[in-house]
Amino acid sequence: MASIKYKNVYLTDYYTIVGPLEKESRLRSYDIALDDYYYKENTFELAEIKMQKVVLDNILFKNSLKTKDVDLLVGGDLTNQISVTNYSAKNFNLPFLGLYAACATFPESLIVAANFLDSMSYKRILTVTSSHNLTAEKQFRYPVEYGSPKPHTATFTATGSVATLLTKAPSHIKIESSTIGTPIDMGISDANNLGAVMAPAAATTLYTHLQELKRDADYYDLILTGDLGCVGGEIFKEYLKVNYNLKLKRYLDAGCELFLKSQDTYAGGSGPVCLPLVLFDKILCSGKYKKILIIGTGALHSATLVNQKKSIPAIAHAVSLEVLD
C-alpha cells in the first residue's frame, strides 16, 4: 500500500517568509516579507539560505526549543544537489535528511517526519523548504536578464521559505494519513508546460489515496494541489473525469490561488514553497476547512535532460490534515 494512517502526529507550528511579489498577492497572513530578492545578501542563493535559517530559528524561538530538543531536520529545495538546504542545515547541529521531489518536497518532508514520529521514539522533528524565483530561473530556464519570452502555460516560481514543527503532542492540526506517489511519465518534454506534466501524477495519487483509504472525494472539505497552475489544474480535473469518472466539488490549486491576475505570472505560481504558503497563509487562516488533502506535485527533470529532449517524469505526494477544535 502507498497510503499510511498515523495515530499521534501533529503539525504543532509553522513559520513563513514571503518574497516581494508574494507579499502583494492573495495571501492573507505571513510572518516576514522581503522588500527585494537579495535579503541583504550578495547573491540570490545566499538570500535563500538565509530565508531557511530565519524560519528555522524562529520556529525554535517561538517554541522555546534548543537544537538538542529536536530529533531530526528534514527538508529540501530546487537548487542543484539541494545545496541551499545543505548550507542551511550546517548551521544547526541536528541529524539531517535532505530531500528532493521538486515542488512536491513539502508534503514529502511531512511524510518522512510523520513516519519517524509514528514508528520511532522521536518526539520533535523540524521540516524546511524554500524556493527563490531568480535561483530557479537561472538553473532551469534562462537568467531573467536574458529576456527570454514565455508561453501562457509557464508558471512563476514563488519566493519564500516555510519551516514546520511536527510532534506527538496534540495540537490544532493533526496529520491523519498520507499517500506516497508513483512517478508518471506521459511523454511530455516541454519544460514550459509543467502543469500538463504533473497533472496525471496528481490525479493518480488522489485516486490511489481514495481507493486505499476507502473514501470518496467528498470526505474532504478541500483538496489542494501544489502548483499545477491554472492550466494544469484544468487538465487535472479533466484527467480525473475521463480516467477515473471522478468530479471534484471542492478543489483549489495553490499555484492558481497565490498570485493576482494583475501580477502577470503566466499560469500562476510554482516552486516547493508555493503549496505551504497558500496552505498556511491563506487556507488555514480562513477557518473554513476542517479536513484538507494537500497534494504536492513535482516535475522530476533537469536542464540537462530537457536539453537532450527527454520527456519529464512527475511525482505527487498527498497528506491528509485535520484541523481540530
C-alpha positions in Angstrom: 0.0 0.0 0.0 1.1 3.5 -0.8 -1.1 5.0 1.9 -0.3 5.3 5.6 -2.5 6.2 8.6 -1.0 7.9 11.6 -2.0 7.7 15.3 -0.5 10.6 17.1 1.3 13.0 14.7 0.6 16.7 14.9 1.7 19.8 13.0 2.5 21.9 16.0 3.7 25.1 14.5 4.9 26.8 11.3 6.7 30.0 10.2 6.7 31.6 6.8 8.7 34.1 4.8 7.4 35.6 1.6 9.1 37.4 -1.3 8.4 40.9 -2.6 5.8 39.8 -5.1 4.2 37.3 -2.8 3.5 39.9 -0.1 1.3 41.7 -2.6 -0.5 38.5 -3.6 -3.7 36.8 -2.4 -2.0 35.6 0.9 -3.8 36.8 4.0 -1.0 36.4 6.6 2.7 35.8 6.8 5.5 36.2 9.3 8.1 38.1 7.3 8.0 39.8 3.9 11.1 40.6 1.8 11.5 44.0 0.2 13.7 42.7 -2.5 15.2 39.4 -3.8 18.6 39.8 -2.1 17.5 39.9 1.6 20.6 42.0 2.3 22.9 39.3 0.9 25.2 39.4 -2.1 23.6 36.6 -4.2 20.1 35.1 -4.6 21.4 31.8 -3.4 22.7 33.3 -0.2 19.3 35.0 0.2 17.5 31.7 0.0 19.9 30.1 2.5 19.2 33.0 4.9 15.4 32.6 4.5 15.7 28.9 5.6 17.8 29.8 8.6 15.5 32.6 9.7 12.3 30.4 9.6 14.1 27.6 11.5 15.5 30.0 14.1 12.0 31.4 14.6 10.3 28.1 15.0 12.8 27.2 17.7 12.4 30.5 19.4 8.6 30.5 19.3 8.5 27.1 20.9 11.3 27.7 23.4 13.4 24.9 22.0 17.1 24.4 21.7 18.5 22.2 18.9 19.2 19.5 21.5 15.4 19.3 22.0 14.9 18.3 18.3 15.4 14.8 16.9 15.6 15.4 13.2 15.7 18.1 10.5 14.1 17.2 7.1 13.9 19.3 4.0 14.9 20.3 0.5 14.7 22.9 -2.2 15.1 23.3 -6.0 18.8 24.1 -6.4 21.3 21.5 -7.7 22.2 19.0 -5.0 19.7 20.8 -2.7 22.6 23.0 -2.0 20.5 25.7 -0.3 19.1 23.3 2.3 22.5 21.7 2.8 24.1 25.0 3.5 21.2 26.0 5.8 21.4 22.6 7.7 25.0 23.1 8.6 24.0 26.0 10.8 22.1 23.5 13.1 23.7 20.7 14.9 21.0 18.2 14.0 20.6 14.9 12.3 19.5 15.8 8.7 17.7 14.1 5.9 17.8 16.1 2.6 15.0 15.5 0.2 14.4 16.3 -3.5 10.9 16.0 -5.0 10.9 19.3 -6.8 7.7 21.1 -6.0 6.4 18.1 -4.1 9.2 18.4 -1.5 7.0 19.9 1.3 4.5 17.1 1.5 7.3 14.6 1.2 9.0 16.2 4.2 5.8 15.9 6.2 5.5 12.2 5.2 9.1 11.4 6.2 8.7 13.3 9.5 5.3 11.7 10.3 6.7 8.2 9.7 9.6 8.8 12.0 7.3 10.2 14.7 4.8 7.4 14.4 7.1 4.5 14.3 10.1 5.5 16.5 10.8 7.2 19.8 11.3 10.6 18.1 9.4 13.4 19.7 10.1 16.6 17.7 11.0 17.0 14.0 11.6 20.2 12.0 10.9 20.4 8.3 12.0 23.2 6.0 11.6 24.1 2.3 12.1 27.1 0.1 12.2 28.4 -3.4 13.5 31.7 -4.9 12.3 32.9 -8.3 15.7 34.0 -9.5 17.7 31.0 -8.4 15.2 28.7 -10.1 15.1 30.8 -13.3 18.9 30.7 -13.5 19.0 27.0 -13.1 16.1 25.6 -15.0 15.4 28.2 -17.7 17.3 31.4 -18.5 18.6 34.2 -16.3 16.0 37.0 -16.2 18.5 39.4 -17.8 18.4 37.2 -20.9 14.8 38.4 -21.6 13.5 35.1 -22.9 9.8 35.2 -23.6 7.5 32.6 -22.0 4.2 30.9 -23.2 1.0 31.3 -21.2 1.4 27.7 -19.9 4.6 28.6 -17.9 4.4 29.2 -14.2 6.2 31.7 -11.9 8.4 30.3 -9.2 7.4 31.7 -5.8 9.9 33.2 -3.5 9.8 32.3 0.2 10.5 29.7 2.9 8.5 27.7 5.3 9.5 25.7 8.4 7.2 23.4 10.4 7.5 21.6 13.8 5.9 18.2 14.0 5.4 16.5 17.3 3.4 13.7 19.1 1.8 16.2 21.4 -1.8 17.1 20.4 -2.2 20.4 18.7 -4.5 22.3 16.4 -3.5 20.4 13.2 -3.3 16.6 13.0 -1.5 14.7 10.2 -4.1 12.0 9.7 -2.7 10.0 6.8 -0.6 10.2 3.6 -0.1 8.6 0.2 3.3 8.2 -1.4 3.2 8.9 -5.2 4.4 6.9 -8.1 6.4 8.6 -10.9 4.3 9.2 -14.0 5.8 10.0 -17.4 3.3 11.0 -20.1 6.0 11.7 -22.7 5.8 15.5 -22.4 9.2 17.3 -22.8 8.1 20.9 -22.7 9.6 22.5 -19.5 7.3 25.5 -20.0 4.2 23.3 -19.6 4.9 21.6 -16.3 1.2 21.8 -15.3 0.4 19.3 -18.0 3.4 17.2 -17.0 2.3 16.9 -13.4 -1.5 16.7 -13.6 -1.6 13.0 -14.4 0.6 12.2 -11.4 -1.6 14.3 -9.1 -4.7 12.5 -10.4 -3.1 9.1 -9.9 -2.1 9.9 -6.3 -5.5 11.2 -5.5 -7.3 8.2 -6.9 -4.8 5.8 -5.1 -5.4 7.7 -1.8 -9.2 7.5 -2.1 -9.2 3.8 -3.1 -6.7 2.6 -0.5 -8.4 4.5 2.4 -11.9 3.7 1.1 -13.0 7.3 0.9 -14.7 9.4 -1.7 -13.6 12.9 -2.6 -16.4 14.5 -0.5 -14.7 13.2 2.6 -12.5 16.3 2.3 -13.7 19.9 2.8 -10.9 20.9 0.4 -8.5 19.1 -2.0 -5.5 21.4 -2.6 -2.9 20.6 -5.3 0.5 22.2 -5.2 1.4 24.1 -8.2 -0.3 22.7 -11.3 -1.2 26.3 -12.1 -4.4 27.4 -13.8 -3.6 25.4 -16.9 -2.5 22.3 -15.1 -5.4 22.5 -12.7 -7.9 22.2 -15.6 -6.0 19.3 -17.1 -6.1 17.6 -13.6 -9.9 17.9 -13.4 -10.3 16.6 -16.9 -7.9 13.7 -16.3 -9.9 12.7 -13.2 -13.2 12.8 -15.1 -12.0 10.9 -18.1 -9.8 8.2 -16.4 -11.5 7.8 -13.0 -15.0 9.1 -13.5 -14.3 11.5 -10.6 -15.6 15.1 -10.4 -14.3 17.3 -7.6 -16.7 19.7 -5.9 -14.2 21.4 -3.5 -10.9 21.8 -5.2 -8.2 24.5 -5.5 -4.7 24.7 -6.8 -2.1 26.6 -4.8 -0.4 27.9 -7.9 -3.6 29.4 -9.2 -4.5 30.8 -5.8 -1.3 32.5 -4.9 -0.9 35.5 -7.3 -3.4 38.1 -8.5 -4.1 38.1 -12.2 -2.7 41.7 -12.4 0.7 40.4 -11.3 1.3 38.8 -14.7 2.6 35.4 -13.5 1.5 33.4 -16.6 -0.4 30.3 -15.5 0.3 31.0 -11.8 2.7 30.1 -9.1 5.1 27.2 -8.6 8.0 26.1 -6.5 8.3 24.0 -3.3 7.2 26.9 -1.2 4.0 27.6 -3.2 1.8 24.9 -1.6 2.8 25.6 2.0 2.5 29.4 1.6 -1.1 29.1 0.3 -1.9 26.4 2.9 -0.7 28.3 5.9 -1.1 31.9 4.9 -4.4 31.6 3.1 -6.4 28.4 3.5 -5.8 27.6 7.2 -6.2 31.2 8.4 -9.6 31.4 6.6 -11.1 28.9 9.2 -13.3 27.4 6.6 -11.9 23.9 6.3 -11.6 21.0 8.8 -10.4 18.2 6.6 -7.8 19.1 3.9 -6.0 16.9 1.5 -2.8 18.5 0.1 -1.2 17.0 -3.0 2.3 18.4 -3.8 3.3 18.0 -7.4 6.8 17.9 -8.7 8.4 17.7 -12.2 11.5 15.5 -11.8 13.6 16.9 -14.6 16.9 18.7 -15.1 18.0 21.3 -17.6 20.5 18.8 -19.0 17.9 16.1 -19.8 15.4 18.7 -21.1 18.1 20.0 -23.5 18.6 16.3 -24.6 14.9 16.3 -25.5 14.0 13.7 -22.8 10.4 13.5 -21.5 9.7 14.7 -18.0 8.5 12.3 -15.2 6.4 13.7 -12.4 5.6 12.8 -8.8 2.7 13.7 -6.5 2.6 13.1 -2.7 -0.6 13.5 -0.6 -1.0 14.4 3.1 -4.4 14.4 4.9 -4.7 17.2 7.5 -7.4 17.6 10.2 -8.0 20.9 11.8 -9.1 20.2 15.3 -11.2 22.4 17.6 
